[in-house]
Amino acid sequence: MKFFHLSDLHIGLKLINRDLREDQEYIFHQIAELAIRERPDALVIAGDIYDKAVPSAEAMEVLDGFIEELTQNLPELVIMMISGNHDSAVRVNCYRSVLARQRLHMIGLPPVQPEEYIEKVVLRDAYGSVNFYLLPFVKPSMVKLITGTDEKGNNLSYGETLRRMLAREEINVAERNVLVSHQFYLPAGKDAEEVERMDSEIRTVGNIDEVSAEILHLFDYAALGHIHKPMKLGSECIRYCGTMLACSVSEAGQQKGVIEVELGEKGEVQTRILPLHPLRQIKVLRGTAEEILAQACEDYVSVTLTDTPDFDTQDRLRAAFPYLLEIRRDTLLQRDYAGALRAQEKLDPYEVCCSFLGDAPDEEKAILQEIVNTVFTEGETK
């Protein structure tokens, strides 16, 4: 049994206001070509199909085009996907039973009533059954009718919620089992702060959504989504595949790919990475304007200038880098920072505010001057 593991497509994402539709369609076509070449039995997408809960019409067209290319070329392929924390569970869940009859399993909602269970798709090969458990993103409040609450009536922790949900499934460990899940799983013995997170990920305060990966050892393979950097959780068989494209500048330089998983008889699991090559890389360039301009390219570029730019530097950079993302300035790091602070201390409060605001209109400066005067006048009379 062979299947592809994908996650965190984030269709509709904008990279610092750059529309990525062309890039996403390019990479989807590449994934489809890999599938045509490798002939997997199934393809699983472990959540965050879209970047927004209410995706645009254009984003939906991109997904439709990807599914159409797959099904036209591989009519026997089984496609399974779950909702992630970016998705609208209800929208993903629409036409669930109808689509399932077409080998397309879009599971948006987890079980929420006591009589409901995690969606299970059973495929078969020469070694018997392979059970795919499709568990969308779960918050404890969503499933408390199933998992219960603590002795004070409060929602359980994420970890205890997931543990109870899996325990009630009565999974047959004599068969091969695959979990598709979108949560923040932690390797045993690791602290949440030790896991490298990308700028494009949504994080909870205090990492209250963390779940110990120990509960995943029940499965022959855990196809995980949510973390954007490819990562193993102590085993080749418990993995985050990461995003198919860099979703933030913090992901510059990461090699993205599809995980191909092959299950033999019980206990035999082989994985390999099929590299993906984006239409445009993300590059982070730092240096003087002239040093950076010498590296002109058509990739997405984040620029940090270490010198004082001339009046036309921005225009020159935009001409050299048609997919420029941002321009940062790092000139203070090249100077006497303490001296700069002392210079600031000599400015009056109005001048400090103006230097912070930049080129504000005259009418705004007039309002600011009036506010500063009022504040200091009242302070002197007290």
NORNORKA-V614301 format. One record per residue. RES is the residue in three letters. OMEGA is omega in whole degrees, 0 to 359 (* if undefined). BURIAL is b if it has 24 or more other ideal C-beta (glycine too) atoms within 12 Angstrom, else e. Layout:
((RES;OMEGA;BURIAL) (RES;OMEGA;BURIAL))
This chain:
((MET;181;b) (LYS;176;b) (PHE;176;b) (PHE;177;b) (HIS;175;b) (LEU;171;b) (SER;172;b) (ASP;178;b) (LEU;179;b) (HIS;179;b) (ILE;183;b) (GLY;180;b) (LEU;170;b) (LYS;179;e) (LEU;186;b) (ILE;177;b) (ASN;173;e) (ARG;178;b) (ASP;184;e) (LEU;184;b) (ARG;181;b) (GLU;180;e) (ASP;181;b) (GLN;177;b) (GLU;178;b) (TYR;183;e) (ILE;176;b) (PHE;178;b) (HIS;178;b) (GLN;178;b) (ILE;178;b) (ALA;179;b) (GLU;175;e) (LEU;179;b) (ALA;179;b) (ILE;180;e) (ARG;187;e) (GLU;178;b) (ARG;176;e) (PRO;176;b) (ASP;183;b) (ALA;174;b) (LEU;181;b) (VAL;179;b) (ILE;189;b) (ALA;169;b) (GLY;188;b) (ASP;176;b) (ILE;179;b) (TYR;177;b) (ASP;181;b) (LYS;178;e) (ALA;176;e) (VAL;184;e) (PRO;177;b) (SER;177;e) (ALA;180;e) (GLU;179;e) (ALA;179;b) (MET;177;e) (GLU;180;e) (VAL;178;b) (LEU;180;b) (ASP;179;e) (GLY;178;e) (PHE;180;b) (ILE;180;b) (GLU;180;e) (GLU;179;b) (LEU;187;b) (THR;177;e) (GLN;184;e) (ASN;181;e) (LEU;186;b) (PRO;180;e) (GLU;182;e) (LEU;175;b) (VAL;181;b) (ILE;181;b) (MET;177;b) (MET;180;b) (ILE;176;b) (SER;174;b) (GLY;182;b) (ASN;176;b) (HIS;187;b) (ASP;168;b) (SER;183;b) (ALA;182;b) (VAL;181;e) (ARG;178;b) (VAL;185;b) (ASN;183;b) (CYS;177;e) (TYR;183;e) (ARG;183;b) (SER;179;e) (VAL;182;e) (LEU;180;e) (ALA;179;e) (ARG;178;e) (GLN;181;e) (ARG;176;e) (LEU;184;b) (HIS;178;b) (MET;187;b) (ILE;182;b) (GLY;186;b) (LEU;172;b) (PRO;173;b) (PRO;181;b) (VAL;178;b) (GLN;183;e) (PRO;182;e) (GLU;182;e) (GLU;180;e) (TYR;179;b) (ILE;179;b) (GLU;180;b) (LYS;176;b) (VAL;184;b) (VAL;173;e) (LEU;183;b) (ARG;174;e) (ASP;184;e) (ALA;182;e) (TYR;178;e) (GLY;186;e) (SER;167;b) (VAL;184;b) (ASN;177;b) (PHE;177;b) (TYR;187;b) (LEU;185;b) (LEU;178;b) (PRO;177;b) (PHE;186;b) (VAL;165;b) (LYS;181;b) (PRO;182;b) (SER;183;e) (MET;191;b) (VAL;186;b) (LYS;175;b) (LEU;178;e) (ILE;188;b) (THR;183;b) (GLY;180;e) (THR;177;e) (ASP;185;e) (GLU;178;e) (LYS;180;e) (GLY;179;e) (ASN;176;e) (ASN;177;e) (LEU;173;b) (SER;176;b) (TYR;182;b) (GLY;181;b) (GLU;177;b) (THR;180;b) (LEU;179;b) (ARG;181;b) (ARG;180;b) (MET;180;b) (LEU;182;b) (ALA;183;e) (ARG;181;e) (GLU;181;b) (GLU;184;e) (ILE;180;b) (ASN;185;e) (VAL;176;e) (ALA;178;e) (GLU;178;b) (ARG;185;b) (ASN;180;b) (VAL;175;b) (LEU;173;b) (VAL;189;b) (SER;180;b) (HIS;180;b) (GLN;177;b) (PHE;179;b) (TYR;180;b) (LEU;172;b) (PRO;181;b) (ALA;177;e) (GLY;180;e) (LYS;175;e) (ASP;182;e) (ALA;182;b) (GLU;179;e) (GLU;181;e) (VAL;180;b) (GLU;181;e) (ARG;180;b) (MET;181;b) (ASP;184;e) (SER;182;b) (GLU;173;b) (ILE;180;b) (ARG;178;e) (THR;178;e) (VAL;179;e) (GLY;181;e) (ASN;182;b) (ILE;182;e) (ASP;183;b) (GLU;180;b) (VAL;179;b) (SER;180;b) (ALA;179;b) (GLU;182;e) (ILE;183;b) (LEU;184;b) (HIS;175;e) (LEU;188;b) (PHE;177;b) (ASP;175;b) (TYR;175;b) (ALA;179;b) (ALA;190;b) (LEU;174;b) (GLY;174;b) (HIS;177;b) (ILE;188;b) (HIS;176;b) (LYS;179;b) (PRO;185;b) (MET;172;b) (LYS;179;b) (LEU;177;b) (GLY;183;e) (SER;174;e) (GLU;188;e) (CYS;176;b) (ILE;192;b) (ARG;162;b) (TYR;179;b) (CYS;181;b) (GLY;180;b) (THR;178;b) (MET;176;b) (LEU;174;b) (ALA;182;b) (CYS;179;b) (SER;179;b) (VAL;180;b) (SER;179;e) (GLU;180;b) (ALA;177;b) (GLY;179;e) (GLN;174;b) (GLN;179;e) (LYS;180;b) (GLY;174;b) (VAL;174;b) (ILE;174;b) (GLU;182;b) (VAL;178;b) (GLU;180;b) (LEU;172;b) (GLY;174;e) (GLU;185;e) (LYS;179;e) (GLY;180;e) (GLU;181;e) (VAL;176;b) (GLN;178;e) (THR;171;b) (ARG;180;e) (ILE;173;e) (LEU;187;b) (PRO;174;e) (LEU;183;b) (HIS;186;e) (PRO;175;b) (LEU;178;b) (ARG;174;b) (GLN;168;b) (ILE;180;b) (LYS;176;b) (VAL;183;b) (LEU;180;b) (ARG;179;e) (GLY;176;e) (THR;181;b) (ALA;182;b) (GLU;178;e) (GLU;181;e) (ILE;180;b) (LEU;179;b) (ALA;182;e) (GLN;183;e) (ALA;180;e) (CYS;180;e) (GLU;173;e) (ASP;171;b) (TYR;188;b) (VAL;170;b) (SER;186;b) (VAL;171;b) (THR;181;b) (LEU;180;b) (THR;176;e) (ASP;179;e) (THR;184;e) (PRO;173;b) (ASP;184;e) (PHE;183;e) (ASP;183;e) (THR;182;e) (GLN;179;e) (ASP;179;e) (ARG;178;e) (LEU;180;b) (ARG;177;e) (ALA;181;e) (ALA;182;b) (PHE;183;b) (PRO;178;e) (TYR;178;b) (LEU;180;b) (LEU;185;b) (GLU;174;b) (ILE;177;b) (ARG;178;b) (ARG;185;e) (ASP;188;e) (THR;181;e) (LEU;179;e) (LEU;181;e) (GLN;183;e) (ARG;175;e) (ASP;185;e) (TYR;179;e) (ALA;178;e) (GLY;179;e) (ALA;178;e) (LEU;179;e) (ARG;178;e) (ALA;179;e) (GLN;182;e) (GLU;181;e) (LYS;180;e) (LEU;174;e) (ASP;185;e) (PRO;180;e) (TYR;180;e) (GLU;178;e) (VAL;179;e) (CYS;180;e) (CYS;180;e) (SER;178;e) (PHE;184;e) (LEU;182;e) (GLY;184;e) (ASP;179;e) (ALA;177;e) (PRO;182;e) (ASP;181;e) (GLU;178;e) (GLU;178;e) (LYS;179;e) (ALA;178;e) (ILE;180;e) (LEU;179;b) (GLN;180;e) (GLU;180;e) (ILE;180;e) (VAL;179;e) (ASN;180;e) (THR;182;e) (VAL;183;e) (PHE;177;e) (THR;178;e) (GLU;180;e) (GLY;181;e) (GLU;183;e) (THR;182;e) (LYS;*;e))
